[in-house]
């Protein structure tokens, strides 16, 4: 009976709300109270050891699962991790075997990530994120370079060696390419870096600042902030920088563009009446519209969730707070202290920057359960994360 109660009030509520987030209901019908208020899915995990056990726990807990004894669990994941990872997932209430698999090739770590993704898919019907990648900036002694790593921070690879300030990495969706800003050539210029070939090409190299690149969901265009006409304004161009068009023309400072998943809108931060606010403008051109963020001040560093439902952003009110608001605007909800949030492809997990021990640390946050986990911390001061989609 205890498992049945969990099924009705705990894990099922979490799954139902997660499914709702991806449904066809208009964003304005959603209530912000659903965020950060859901229970974890109880699972018992048996038979694993060493690195595979650690990877599975990290992946499943950040995906909304809670490790419990078999007597309290709705699901049982049983297997082994000697020479290869094996796993069988069973629903303990219905008795149904959901899958039984063995994983070969790559490393045990990769195999464990694959098993975790399969558990998430089987239980929730949504793809897992354990095998996704992130890019971010690492700063040491005043020099910052761009790195790429697994989503949990493992297997980091240094991408740039400019010996100066590089910043604001952004994945081009569907492509193994990064946009970022470098000061290597004496100015803030935007480059497109092909990770397969190592080839780099200028996207924006105008007089003044060329900053904050944001690739469109189809990977064909880029939004960016340029000051070539005086004050920093929002521009859009093809991914290679051709076909440049100006979308805003204000005396204020525009910053941090982010695309709607349908590619029709670009949200950004600006100033209105002396206050920092969020706004959006049609990519085709037209008048900007404000995105209300009731309850918090000075929103910036916005990121639109891939399912189109939410915008995460940083609010500065004495300290820095990670917030979410429905994409159409409304009451904002503070989730955790930190800055620069970016959505995972699942529209459930955020990666963000928090201050820890005098330096910046990348952390993952499950928005529904508020489970937080730090990524690998061996690289030093890390910031400006971006998630491959």
N, C-alpha and C positions, 0 to 999 in steps of 0.2 A: 504493500500500500504506500510506503514512503516513496518508492520510486515513481509510482503513479502520481503522487502529489507533485513531485519535481516536474514530471512531464507536463502537468497542467499549469503550474505557476512559475516555474523557473526557466528551464532551457527552452520550452515551447514559446514562452513570451518573447524571449530574446530572438528566436528564429522568426517568429511572426513579425516582429518589428523590423528586423533586418530585411525580410522579404518586402514589407511595406515600403521601406526606403527605396527599393528598386522597382516599385510598381509604377503604374501609369497615372496615379493620382497627381493632381496639380500640387506644386510645392507649397502653395499657400494653405492647403488643407492640413499639412503636417503640423504637429505641435512640438515645440522645442523641448518640452518636458520629457519626451521620450529619450533624449540624448543623455547618456551617462546614468541612466536609472534602471538598467536591465540586469537580470541575474545571469550568472555564468552557467554554462552547460556542464553538468557533472560527468566526469569520465574517469574510469580506472585504467591505468596503463601498467602492464606487467611484462616482464621478461627482457627488458632492455638495460644496457649498462654503458658506462663510459660516455664518449662524445655523442653517440646516437641518442642516449637517454636525455642528455642535456639539450640537444637540438630539439627533440620532440617536445620537451616541456616548454622551452622558450616559444616555439612556434604555436603550440596549442593554447597556451595561456594568453598570448597576445591576440589570438583569434577568438577568444571568448569562452574557452573551456576552463574548468576548475578541476584539479586533481583531487580525487577522493578515493576512499576504500571501495572495494567492489560492492559491499552491502549498501552503499549510498549512491551508487553510480547508475546512470541511465545507459551509458555505453561502456563497453569493455574493449580496449585495444590490447591485444596480446600477441607477442611475437618474440623475435630475438635479433641480435645485432652482432653475431659472430661471423666474420668473413663477408656477410651481406646482410641487409636489413630485410626482415620479413614481418608481416603484420596482418592480423585478422581483426575486423571490427564487427562487434555484435551489439545489437539493441537488446539490453537485458530485460526490458519489459515485454517486448513482443517475442523475444527469442530469435529474431531474424538475423541471419548472417549477412551483413551489408557488403563485405568484400573480404577476400583473402588474397594477398599478393606477396611476391618476392621481387626485390629490386636488385638489379645488377648494373655494372658499369659505373664509371665515375668513382667518387669517394663515398665512404659511409655517411659522411656529413650530407652530401647531396642526396643520397638515398633516403636519409631520415627526413630531409625537407620534402621530398616527393611523397613520402608516406603521410606526413602532416597535411599536405595539400589534399591528398585523397580523403583523409578523415573529414576535413572541412567541407569538401565537395559532397561527400556522402551524407553528412548530417544536415547541412544547411542548404544544399543545392547551389551554392555560390563558389566560384573558384578561390583557392587559397592564394596567399602571397609569399609563401616561404621561399620560392625560387625566383623572386623578382630582384631587381638591382636598384641601387641608389647611387647618386653622385653628390659630392659635397666639397666644401673648401676646407683645407687644413692650413692653419697659420702657425709659423714658427719664426721667431726673431724678426718680425715685421715683413716676412715674405709669405705669401699665400699661394698654394697650388691646388689644382683640381684633382680629386681622387674618385674612383669608381669602386664599389664594393657590393657584396651580397647585402640584402636588406637588413640583416642583423649586424652589419659592419665587418664581417669576416671576409677574408681574401681581398684586402684592399690593393688597388693598383693605382700608382701615380700616373696621371694622364699628362699633365703639363710640367715643364721644367723651365718656366720663364724667368725665374729668379727675381720676381717683382710681385706686384699685386695682381692676382687673378680672382675673379668673383662671379657670383650669380650664375652658376651652371644650370642648364635646362635641357632635358632630353627632347629630342625630336621624336614624337610618337611613331612607332612602327619602323624606326630606323636606328641603327647603332651609331648615332651621331649626337654630339653635344653642342649647344650654344653656350658661350660664356663671354665674360668681359676680361680683357687683359690690358695692362698698362705697359706692356713690354716695348711698345713703339712710341712711348712718350705721351700717350693720350688714352682716354678710356674708349677702347674700340671693341666691337663685337665680332667674334670669330665663330665659324662653324667648323667643328672638328670631327672628322670621320674616324671613328674608333677602329674600323677595320683596316684602313690604310695608313692612318696617322696624318693624312693630309688636312691642312688647315686653310681656310679661305676667309677673307674679310666679308662680313655682312653689312656692317655700318662703320664707316671711318670718316665721319664728317667732322668739321670744326666744332669744338665744344664737346660735351659729354655724349657718349653713346652707351647706354646702360640698360639693365633690366630686360634682357631678351626673354620672350615667352612664346614657345611654339604653339601653333594651332593644333586642335585635336587630330586633324588629318595629316599633320606633319608637313603641310605645303606652304604655310605662311608663318610669319613671325611678327609679334607685337613688340615694341620697344620704346624706350623713352629717349628722345633726342633733344638737344638744346641748340640745334643748328640754326633755328630761327630766333633765338633769344632765350626765353624761358623754357624749361623742360616740358615738352608736350608729348602726347601719345601718337605714335606712328604705327603703320602696318605695312608690310612688304612681303614679297615672295621669300621663301626660305633662304635663297641666295642673295637677298638684298635688293633685287630688282623690283620695279613697280611700286616704289615708295609712295605712300599716301599719308597725309596728316589728318588725324581724327579729332584732336582737340587744339584749341588755340586760346589759352587763358594766361593771365599774368601770374597765376599761381604755379605751384610745382606739382606735376603729376608723377606718380610713382607706382611701381609694382603691378604691372598688368597681369591679368589672368583671363583665359578664354572660357566661355560657356561651352559645355560639351557638344552642343550642336553647331558651334562655330559662328553663331550669329551675333554674339555680344562679347565685349571685352570689359571686364570690371577692373577698377584701379582705384587708388587713393588720390585725393585731391583736397583742396581747401575751399570751404564755402562759409562765408561770414566769419572768417578768421579761425575756423575750426577744421581739423582734419576729418574728412568723411570718406565713405566709399561711394563710388558712382559707377555707372556702366554706360557704354556708348555702342550703338550699332556698328558692326564692322563695315557695313555698306555706307556709313556716314549718317549724320543726323545729330539731334540734340542729346546731350548726356542726361541721364536720369539718376537721381540719388537712390542709394540702397540704404534704407534706414537700419540702424543698429542700436535700437533702444536699450538703455541701461548701461552702456559702456561708452567710453570716450576715445578719441584719437585712433580710429581703426586704420591699419595699414597691413602690408604683406599678405594680401588676400590670396586664397587659392580656392577655386571652384571645384566641388567634388565631381568625379567622373560621371556619377549618375544624375547630376544636375540639381540635386535637392538642397545642397548646403554650400555655404561659403565659410571657410575657416579663415581667421585673420588674427593679427596681433593687436591688442589694445594696450595703450600706454596710459596708465592711471597711477602714477607714482612708480609702480613696477611694470613689468611686462606680463600680460596675461594672454593665453590662448583661448579664443572664443569661436563659437559657431553661430550662424544666423541662417534662417531659411533664405534661399537664393533670391527670393523676391523682396527680402527685407523683413524686419519685424523685431521681436524681442531677442536680444543676443543672450547667449549662455556662456558663462566663464567655465572652462574645463580644468585648466591647470596653469600654473605660472610657467612662462616660457615665451618664446618668440619664433617667428618664421615657420608656421605650420604648413605642411604639404600633405595632401591626401595620397593614400595608396590606391592602386587600381580597384580595390574592393569597396571604396567609398565608406569604409568603416574605421580604418586605421590611419592615424596621423604620425608623421615623423616631424619632430620639432627640435628646437635648441633650448636647453636649460643651462643655467649657471651652476657649476659644481666645482668646489675646491679652487675657485679663482680662475677657472677656465670654462669655455663653452663645451657642452656635451650634447651629442645627438641622442634623443630618446624616442621610443615608440609609444604611442598611446592608443589603446582600444577605446574609441569614443563612447561606446555603449556601456562598457563595464568600468571604465576608467583605470583598467590595468595598465601599468607603465613599466617599461623595460628599457634599460640603457643598451645601446649598441656597443660593440667592442671599443675599448677606450685607449688603445695602445698608440694611437697616432698623435695625440695632443689636442690642441684647440681646434674643434670642428664646428662648422657653421654652414648656413645656406644650403640645406639639403634639397634634393629634387629626386623624384621617383620615376623610374622608367615605366612607361605605359604602352 
